[in-house]
Amino acid sequence: MAAGRLGEFFRGEEAALTRPYWSGGDAPDAADLYFMVIVRWGRWLAPPATRMGKLEPFFARMSERPAVAQSFQREGIPPFGNT
């Protein structure tokens, strides 16, 4: 039941993502960083939020930002991993 509601949430956010960043701006802000974490948590769903149409490139863009990539590496967090 909860997984279904989460899937619905991510489908809605995926449909609403019309710009490169979730916040709607031309550059990422704190809201985009937060949403990136939420999308990563959704990797356990079927389908994984990290692989959904517009969310996958959003997540990749955010993960490739130097500070985010450095944080992932320092903390041992695989961007699309199962941990």
N, C-alpha and C positions, 0 to 999 in steps of 0.2 A: 504494500500500500504506500509506504513512504517513498520507495524507489519510483513508483509511478508518478507521484507528485513531484519528485525531484526531476524526473525525466521531462515532465510537462514544463517545469520551471526553465530548464535548460533549452528546451525547444522554443519557448517564448523568447528567451534572451537571445538565442541564435537568430531568430527571425527579426528581432528588433535591432540587431547589430548592423547598422548601415554605414558606419564609418570605421576607419582603422582601429579606433579605440572605443572601448565600451562607454567611457564617459561622454563620448560625442565630440570631444575636442580634436584638435589637430596634433596634439602631443599628449602622451600619457600623463596621468596624474595619480594621486594616491588611490582614487576609486578604481582605476585600472589595475593597480597592483593587488588590491584586495580581491577584485573579481578574478584575476589570474589564479589566485590561491583557491577560490571557490571552484573554478573550472577544474583545477588539478584534483581537488577532492572528488569531483564527479567522474574521475577516471574509472571508478568501480562500477558504474552503471552500465546497462546494456541499452543502447550503444554508449561507449564512454564519452563524456562531455568533451574530453580532449581531442576527440576525433570527429566531432560534429562540424558540418559544413563551414560556417563562418567562425566558430569558436576555435577550431584547430589553428587557422592562420593567426588569429588573435593571440592565442597562447604561445605560438612559436615566436611571434614578434616580441611579445613581452619577455619570454624566456631568453631571447637572444640579446636583450639589452645588457650592456657590459656589467652593470651593478647587480642585476638579477642573476646572470650567468655566473658571476664571481661568487655570489651568495650561495647558489645551488652547489657549486663546486666545493666551496669551503665547508658547507654543512653535509656534503655527501648526498644531496638530493637529486635523484635522476628526474629530469623534467617530465618524462612520460612513463617513468618506472612504476613498478608495482609495490613500492614501499612508501 
